[in-house]
Amino acid sequence: MTEFDIAIIGGGPGGYAAAIRAAQKGACVCLVEADKVGGTCLNRGCIPTKALYSTAHLLGRIRGASKHGIDVGEVSFDFGKAAARKDEVVDKLVGGVEQLLKSNGVEIFRGKASLEGPGRVRISRRDVVGHIRARKIILASGSVPARPKALPVDGKNILTSDEILAIKGLPESLLIIGGGYIGCEFASIFSAFGTEVTVVEQLPRLLERSDRQSVREVEKAFKERGVAVHVDTAVKSLTAGEGGVTAELSSGETVKAAKALVAVGRVANIEGLGLEEAGVELKDGAVLVDEGMRTSAEGIYAIGDVAGGIQLAHVASYEADIAVRNALGKEARADYRVVPSTIFTLPEIGQVGLTEEQCQEKEIPVEVGRFSYQASSKALCDGETRGSVKIVAGKKDGKLLGATIVGEEASTLVAEVAAAMQRDMTAAELGAVIHSHPTLPEMVKEAAEDTEGLAVHKAGRRRSAAGDK
């Protein structure tokens, strides 16, 4: 029996990144995956969703082409072709990951993995069972959509994000239960495609953890596209029939739709891993890890969604490097102070660090800089004037604490602030960086300058000479 230096369970963005990184460092590595490599992100999450998002975004721009003097006539949309394109994108990327693993000498085992004891992994595939040994093991099995018993997912009319990404026909109407980032992304996509969308959220507002002003922009866009939103509302019952689904709401209203999407979060994928037998402790349904991604069991690490932290693909990839370095005898600790994220709604939201509201809750004195897309020459040229840039800096030292950007290319723009925060820069230092003109990133510069009231292209308070810094 071959003994590997590191065995990785799960081939998602955490697992395959860990496998490649360990192989790059000279380790003998294997990866065990029950399905396709790429995990949820590549096969049933980030990538297929963003492929559809790209189509929805392009469709919106085409419909607005007349403002640029371009007459395209009546625009038709074929959901089947869009879905096929999405699948092509996924297949191409899955193939790319497979090739990367092979070119780095990673041995791939297909099957369901479970821990048998120290350094031992059992692999089951249909009626075949195999066993491997490894000095260190990294758990990267990801997460699965939450399926509350009160919301009976049948995979046909009542769907999770897994099933809705596999549908081939566009539903006339869609009830989305959950107003977090998953629910709101699908609401943006399907409403752009012409589906009648209703969103029901139990919390007082959509996208609860995001900047309130940014969320208002998304809510405005929802209203313009006819998306019905019910906040502070629970689904009391959900039933499916031949005519679709019917939901009884806590408000007393009844909502009927062709299909329902249950988007109430994700839970760690720990079923059948043999964690208890291996002495791996859990906390709140996920694997408990320390700052070095070590579990309670010697020689076993856990990364990504299965470890119960921030459920983002790029966080899993980051944790992969931490786990590999520690598994190979180095010393590394995870640092989550600067984690950018994007919500791919229409308009999209890019965020990093603390929001203005979170600073208020923590009683952190701040200066807030803002800049509107409407004041950007490039945004005006593009015809994309919805949105704003907000930067939060410490009042005492000017250090960047966070940023939220809502609007065109927000996912790209927030990366600059994240990089500046990683280097512990102040808002003034970010504002002093020369930016190319005319570009959207100039808005980041102006918002940073606005924390001191010094944005050139924004009317603001006048500072006295004695108050200059």
KEKE-16088 format. One line per field, with one value per residue (C-alpha): x, y, z negated. Coordinates in pm, whole numbers, plus 32768, in hexadecimal, padded with zeros to 4 digits. Layout:
<pts>
px = c(X / ...) $
py = c(Y / ...) $
pz = c(Z / ...) $
</pts>
This chain:
<pts>
px = c(8000 / 8088 / 80AA / 8075 / 8103 / 7FB1 / 7E58 / 7D4C / 7BDB / 7B12 / 7B73 / 7AD7 / 7B94 / 7C27 / 7C77 / 7D11 / 7DD3 / 7E5F / 7EBD / 7F73 / 8022 / 809A / 8117 / 81CD / 8283 / 82F6 / 81FB / 8163 / 7FF4 / 7EA8 / 7D4D / 7C07 / 7ACF / 7979 / 7902 / 79AA / 7AD8 / 7A8D / 798D / 7855 / 78F8 / 7953 / 7837 / 7707 / 7756 / 783D / 7891 / 7743 / 7692 / 7784 / 7765 / 75EE / 7631 / 770F / 75F3 / 74F9 / 75E7 / 7623 / 74AE / 7471 / 7579 / 74EA / 7390 / 7422 / 74E5 / 73F6 / 748A / 75CE / 751C / 751C / 73D0 / 73C6 / 7251 / 7193 / 7283 / 723B / 72D4 / 730C / 733D / 739A / 74C6 / 752C / 751B / 75E8 / 76F1 / 76FC / 773D / 784F / 78FF / 78EC / 7967 / 7A8F / 7AFA / 7ACA / 7BAB / 7CA9 / 7CB4 / 7CD8 / 7E03 / 7EA1 / 7E8A / 7F1F / 8036 / 8099 / 80A4 / 7F73 / 7ED2 / 7D56 / 7C78 / 7B08 / 7A1D / 798B / 7A96 / 7A7A / 7B7A / 7BD6 / 7CD0 / 7E23 / 7EAA / 7DA9 / 7C99 / 7B8F / 7B17 / 79CA / 794E / 781D / 7874 / 79EB / 7AA0 / 7C0B / 7CF5 / 7E13 / 7F08 / 7F86 / 8063 / 7F7B / 7E10 / 7D5D / 7BE1 / 7B52 / 79FA / 794A / 77DB / 7681 / 7543 / 747C / 7333 / 7249 / 713C / 702F / 709D / 707B / 7176 / 7105 / 7204 / 70ED / 701D / 70C4 / 7236 / 7380 / 7497 / 7515 / 73D7 / 7380 / 74CE / 7475 / 7321 / 7305 / 71C3 / 7184 / 7070 / 6F5E / 6F68 / 7058 / 7030 / 717F / 7187 / 72B0 / 732D / 749F / 75A6 / 753A / 73CB / 740C / 74FD / 73FC / 72EE / 73C3 / 7410 / 72B4 / 7200 / 72ED / 728A / 711A / 70AC / 6FB6 / 7079 / 700C / 710A / 70A9 / 71A1 / 7167 / 7259 / 71F9 / 72BB / 7368 / 74DE / 74E7 / 7664 / 769C / 76AB / 7549 / 7574 / 75F9 / 74D7 / 73E5 / 7476 / 742E / 72D0 / 7292 / 7301 / 721D / 70F6 / 713F / 7140 / 7003 / 70A0 / 6FB2 / 706A / 6FDD / 70C7 / 708C / 6FB5 / 6FC6 / 6F42 / 6E45 / 6E07 / 6E80 / 6DD4 / 6E0E / 6D0E / 6CE4 / 6CA7 / 6DE3 / 6E16 / 6D47 / 6DD7 / 6D17 / 6DCB / 6DCC / 6D32 / 6BFB / 6C46 / 6C52 / 6D58 / 6D3D / 6E58 / 6EC9 / 6FF9 / 7090 / 71FE / 7263 / 7390 / 73A8 / 751B / 7613 / 768C / 77D6 / 77EA / 7852 / 776A / 7820 / 797D / 79B6 / 7A11 / 799B / 7A5C / 7B96 / 7B6E / 7B28 / 7A5E / 793D / 78B1 / 775D / 7751 / 78A8 / 7A0B / 7AB8 / 7C0E / 7D15 / 7DC7 / 7EA7 / 7D7A / 7DCF / 7CB2 / 7CA6 / 7D34 / 7EAB / 7F14 / 7DBB / 7D6D / 7C2C / 7BF7 / 7ADE / 796C / 7992 / 7A5A / 7933 / 79DA / 799D / 78EB / 79AB / 7A74 / 7B9E / 7BA6 / 7BB6 / 7CDB / 7D88 / 7D56 / 7DE0 / 7F33 / 7F2A / 7ED5 / 7FDD / 80F0 / 809D / 8077 / 81D6 / 8270 / 8263 / 81A2 / 8087 / 7F4F / 7E18 / 7DCF / 7C6F / 7C8B / 7C87 / 7B92 / 7AED / 79A3 / 78AD / 7736 / 76E5 / 7599 / 753B / 75DD / 76F0 / 777E / 78EF / 7953 / 7A7F / 7ABD / 79C0 / 7887 / 7828 / 7717 / 7806 / 78F3 / 77D1 / 7776 / 78DF / 78EC / 7A15 / 7A35 / 7A51 / 7A5D / 798E / 79E1 / 78E2 / 78E2 / 77C0 / 77CE / 7703 / 7834 / 791F / 7970 / 79B3 / 786B / 77B2 / 785F / 7800 / 769B / 76C8 / 7681 / 75CF / 7698 / 779F / 78EB / 7901 / 7A49 / 7A60 / 7B9C / 7BFD / 7BBF / 7CFF / 7E00 / 7D52 / 7D96 / 7CB0 / 7BAC / 7AC8 / 7A19 / 78D2 / 78A1 / 7757 / 7747 / 77F4 / 7938 / 7919 / 79B6 / 7AEE / 7AFF / 7AF6 / 7C3A / 7D02 / 7C7E / 7CC3 / 7E2B / 7E52 / 7DC0 / 7EAA / 7FCE / 7F39 / 7F10 / 7E51 / 7D3A / 7E1D / 7F2C / 7E2F / 7DAC / 7F0E / 7F38 / 7F2E / 7E09 / 7DE0 / 7CD3 / 7BC0 / 7B87 / 7A9B / 7BB9 / 7BD2 / 7A9B / 7B63 / 7C64 / 7B57 / 7A9F / 7BE8 / 7C2C / 7AC9 / 7B10 / 7BC6 / 7AD3 / 7BD2 / 7B2C / 7B5F / 7A28 / 7934 / 7895 / 78F5 / 7958 / 7A64 / 7B8F / 7C4C / 7DC0 / 7E01 / 7D40 / 7E0C / 7ED1) $
py = c(8000 / 8156 / 8246 / 83B1 / 84DE / 8589 / 8504 / 8604 / 85B2 / 868D / 872C / 8885 / 89D1 / 897E / 8814 / 8832 / 896A / 88A9 / 8783 / 885C / 892D / 87F8 / 875C / 889E / 8880 / 8721 / 8651 / 8509 / 8564 / 84C1 / 8555 / 8499 / 851F / 8477 / 8557 / 8642 / 870B / 8877 / 8836 / 8904 / 8A47 / 89CD / 88D8 / 8953 / 8AAD / 8BCE / 8B7E / 8B0B / 8C24 / 8D28 / 8C9E / 8CDF / 8E2C / 8E94 / 8E40 / 8F07 / 9030 / 902A / 900D / 9146 / 9209 / 919F / 920C / 9360 / 9382 / 9485 / 9586 / 9560 / 9591 / 941D / 9391 / 9219 / 91F1 / 90F5 / 9025 / 8EB2 / 8DCE / 8C56 / 8BC9 / 8A75 / 8B04 / 8BCC / 8A91 / 89D1 / 8AE2 / 8AD1 / 895B / 898D / 8A87 / 8995 / 886B / 8932 / 899F / 8844 / 87BC / 88CA / 886F / 86FE / 8751 / 882C / 8713 / 8616 / 86FD / 872D / 85B7 / 85A7 / 844E / 8464 / 835B / 8358 / 82FC / 8354 / 837C / 8335 / 8334 / 81E0 / 824E / 82FB / 8322 / 823A / 828F / 81A9 / 81EB / 815F / 8162 / 8096 / 7F36 / 7F6F / 7FCE / 803D / 80B9 / 81B1 / 822B / 8390 / 843D / 856B / 8594 / 86D3 / 86D7 / 87B2 / 871D / 886E / 88AE / 8859 / 8928 / 8934 / 8874 / 88CF / 87C9 / 88D4 / 8918 / 87C5 / 87CB / 86D7 / 8731 / 8770 / 8897 / 88EE / 8915 / 896C / 8A24 / 88CF / 8879 / 89D1 / 89E3 / 88A3 / 890D / 892A / 89F2 / 8B53 / 8B5A / 8C5D / 8CAC / 8C62 / 8C7A / 8CAB / 8C5A / 8D0F / 8E6F / 8E34 / 8E43 / 8CFE / 8D5D / 8EC0 / 8E51 / 8D60 / 8E6C / 8F58 / 8E4F / 8DC1 / 8F10 / 8F89 / 8E55 / 8EB4 / 8DCE / 8E5C / 8E4D / 8E60 / 8E69 / 8E14 / 8E62 / 8E1A / 8F28 / 909B / 90E3 / 9046 / 9000 / 9038 / 904B / 9142 / 92BD / 9345 / 9451 / 934F / 9265 / 9380 / 9393 / 9221 / 924F / 936D / 9291 / 9179 / 9268 / 92E2 / 917A / 9122 / 9041 / 9023 / 902B / 8FBD / 9000 / 8FB0 / 8E96 / 8D1E / 8C06 / 8B49 / 8A35 / 89D1 / 88D2 / 8858 / 87E2 / 87B6 / 892A / 8990 / 89F6 / 8AAD / 8B5E / 8BE0 / 8D08 / 8D80 / 8EC4 / 8E03 / 8E20 / 8CFF / 8CEE / 8C04 / 8BC2 / 8AC8 / 8A6E / 8AC1 / 8AEC / 8AA2 / 8B83 / 8B8C / 8B46 / 8A28 / 8928 / 886F / 872D / 863B / 8513 / 83C8 / 8458 / 8385 / 84B6 / 842E / 82EA / 83B0 / 8494 / 85CE / 86C4 / 878E / 88E2 / 895B / 8845 / 888A / 8811 / 88D0 / 8958 / 8A3F / 8B5E / 8A65 / 899F / 887D / 87A9 / 8701 / 85C3 / 85AC / 85CF / 8631 / 878E / 882A / 894C / 8A04 / 89E0 / 8899 / 895C / 8A41 / 8B8C / 8C89 / 8BD4 / 8C5E / 8B9D / 8C86 / 8C5D / 8AE3 / 8B0F / 8BF4 / 8AFA / 89E9 / 8A90 / 8AB9 / 894A / 88CD / 899D / 8919 / 87B3 / 87C9 / 883F / 89B8 / 8AA8 / 8B75 / 8C18 / 8C8E / 8E04 / 8E6B / 8FE3 / 9026 / 8F49 / 8FE6 / 8F5D / 8FA3 / 8F7C / 8F55 / 9006 / 9107 / 91F3 / 912A / 916F / 9154 / 9169 / 9140 / 917E / 922C / 92E3 / 9435 / 9390 / 928E / 93A3 / 9450 / 930D / 92E3 / 9454 / 9492 / 9606 / 961F / 970C / 969F / 96FA / 96D8 / 9701 / 96CD / 961E / 9745 / 9823 / 9738 / 9798 / 962D / 95B4 / 96C2 / 965B / 94F1 / 9549 / 9495 / 95A5 / 94E1 / 94B1 / 9541 / 9503 / 951A / 9509 / 94F9 / 956F / 9591 / 96F0 / 96FC / 9668 / 9662 / 94EC / 943E / 936E / 9305 / 9358 / 930B / 9347 / 9319 / 933E / 92DA / 9214 / 9229 / 90CF / 9154 / 92A7 / 921A / 915B / 929F / 92F6 / 9193 / 91AC / 92FD / 9273 / 9148 / 923E / 92FF / 943E / 9573 / 9609 / 9731 / 964A / 959B / 96EA / 9757 / 963A / 96B7 / 9618 / 960A / 96EB / 96B5 / 9573 / 94E9 / 94B7 / 9632 / 9618 / 9555 / 966D / 9777 / 96B8 / 968E / 9803 / 984C / 97B8 / 9904 / 99D3 / 99F5 / 9948 / 9A2C / 99C5 / 99D1 / 9AFB / 9AE8 / 9B9C / 9CA5 / 9C74 / 9D94 / 9DB6 / 9D6A / 9C27 / 9BA7 / 9A6A) $
pz = c(8000 / 8066 / 7F44 / 7FA5 / 7EF4 / 7F0A / 7F66 / 7FB1 / 7F96 / 8083 / 81CF / 81B3 / 81B9 / 8065 / 80AE / 8206 / 819F / 8074 / 8154 / 8250 / 8146 / 808C / 81D1 / 8229 / 80DE / 8135 / 8072 / 80EA / 8101 / 814C / 8166 / 812B / 81D6 / 81EE / 830A / 8400 / 8392 / 8356 / 8246 / 8210 / 8283 / 83DC / 841C / 835C / 82D6 / 8329 / 8492 / 8525 / 846C / 84F3 / 8652 / 863D / 8592 / 86B5 / 87A4 / 86D1 / 86C3 / 883A / 887C / 87AC / 886C / 89BB / 8950 / 88F9 / 8A3D / 8ACA / 89D7 / 8A99 / 8BE4 / 8C2F / 8CA7 / 8C74 / 8CA1 / 8BD2 / 8AFE / 8AD9 / 89D2 / 89E1 / 8883 / 890E / 89C7 / 8894 / 87BF / 88C1 / 88C3 / 8746 / 8759 / 885C / 8778 / 8654 / 8720 / 87A5 / 864A / 85B3 / 86C5 / 8678 / 8507 / 855E / 8639 / 852D / 8430 / 8520 / 8592 / 8425 / 83E9 / 8306 / 8302 / 8313 / 8275 / 82D3 / 81BB / 8068 / 7F5C / 7DE8 / 7CD0 / 7C41 / 7B3D / 7B29 / 7C89 / 7D28 / 7E26 / 7EB1 / 8014 / 808D / 81F2 / 8249 / 81D1 / 81C6 / 8086 / 8071 / 7F61 / 7F60 / 7E5B / 7E2D / 7D30 / 7D30 / 7D9B / 7E06 / 7DFC / 7F10 / 7F48 / 7F60 / 7F16 / 7F96 / 7FAD / 7E6B / 7E89 / 7D69 / 7D2C / 7D48 / 7EAF / 7F5D / 807B / 8189 / 8295 / 8390 / 831F / 81D4 / 821B / 8179 / 8230 / 82A4 / 8360 / 83E7 / 849A / 8550 / 85D9 / 8754 / 876B / 86EE / 85E5 / 8615 / 84A2 / 8386 / 820D / 815F / 7FEC / 7F58 / 7F9B / 7F65 / 8074 / 811B / 8126 / 819C / 82AD / 833C / 831C / 83EF / 84F3 / 8526 / 851A / 862C / 86F7 / 86D9 / 85BE / 84C2 / 837B / 8210 / 80F3 / 7F8E / 7E77 / 7D06 / 7C90 / 7C8E / 7DD1 / 7EF8 / 7EF0 / 7D7A / 7D58 / 7E74 / 7E70 / 7E5E / 7F67 / 805B / 8017 / 8065 / 81C4 / 81F5 / 816B / 8260 / 8380 / 8306 / 82FF / 8461 / 84E1 / 8426 / 831E / 81F6 / 80A9 / 7F58 / 7E33 / 7CC4 / 7D4B / 7D16 / 7DF0 / 7D19 / 7E15 / 7F6E / 804B / 81AD / 82A8 / 841E / 8446 / 838E / 8224 / 8121 / 7FF2 / 7EC5 / 7E2B / 7CC3 / 7D42 / 7DA5 / 7F19 / 800B / 811E / 8247 / 833D / 8440 / 836E / 821B / 81C4 / 805D / 801C / 7EA1 / 7E81 / 7E94 / 7D96 / 7D75 / 7E3D / 7D2A / 7D61 / 7D80 / 7D45 / 7C0C / 7B3E / 79F1 / 7A1D / 7A6D / 793F / 7A08 / 7938 / 79C3 / 796B / 79E5 / 7AE6 / 7B7F / 7B3F / 7A29 / 7A8F / 79FF / 7AB0 / 7B62 / 7BE7 / 7AFA / 7A79 / 7924 / 79C0 / 79F3 / 7B5D / 7BDE / 7C64 / 7CE9 / 7DD8 / 7E87 / 7E40 / 7D81 / 7C7C / 7C3B / 7C88 / 7D9C / 7EB8 / 7FDF / 80E2 / 80CA / 7F4F / 7F7E / 806E / 7F76 / 7E5C / 7F3D / 7F3E / 7DC1 / 7D8D / 7E81 / 7DE7 / 7C8C / 7D0A / 7D9C / 7C56 / 7C7F / 7BA0 / 7C33 / 7BA8 / 7C5E / 7C5A / 7CC1 / 7C8D / 7E04 / 7EC0 / 7FF2 / 806F / 8186 / 81A0 / 8310 / 8313 / 841A / 83B3 / 830C / 81B3 / 815D / 7FF1 / 7F0D / 7D9C / 7CBF / 7D30 / 7CA4 / 7BD4 / 7B44 / 7AD9 / 7A2A / 7977 / 7905 / 78A4 / 7987 / 79E3 / 7B5E / 7C84 / 7DAF / 7F15 / 802E / 81A4 / 8292 / 83E2 / 8469 / 8430 / 84EC / 8650 / 86AF / 8616 / 86D6 / 8819 / 87D9 / 877C / 862E / 8530 / 8421 / 82E3 / 81FF / 8154 / 7FDA / 7F19 / 7D9E / 7CED / 7B80 / 7AFE / 7A35 / 7B1F / 7C72 / 7C9D / 7D93 / 7CDC / 7DF8 / 7F3B / 7FE9 / 815B / 820B / 8383 / 84C6 / 8491 / 8316 / 82FE / 83AB / 8301 / 81A0 / 81E0 / 81D8 / 807E / 8005 / 807C / 7FCF / 7E8C / 7E9C / 7EA5 / 7D7F / 7E49 / 7DE3 / 7EB1 / 7EFB / 7F83 / 8062 / 80D9 / 8131 / 822C / 8394 / 844E / 85C6 / 865A / 86BA / 85FA / 84F5 / 83F7 / 83DE / 8304 / 8202 / 81F9 / 81D3 / 80C1 / 8004 / 8026 / 7FB3 / 7E5B / 7E26 / 7EF4 / 800E / 8136 / 8264 / 8326 / 8205 / 815C / 7FEE / 7EB5 / 7ECF / 7DEC / 7D50 / 7D93 / 7C24 / 7C4A / 7D6F / 7D37) $
</pts>
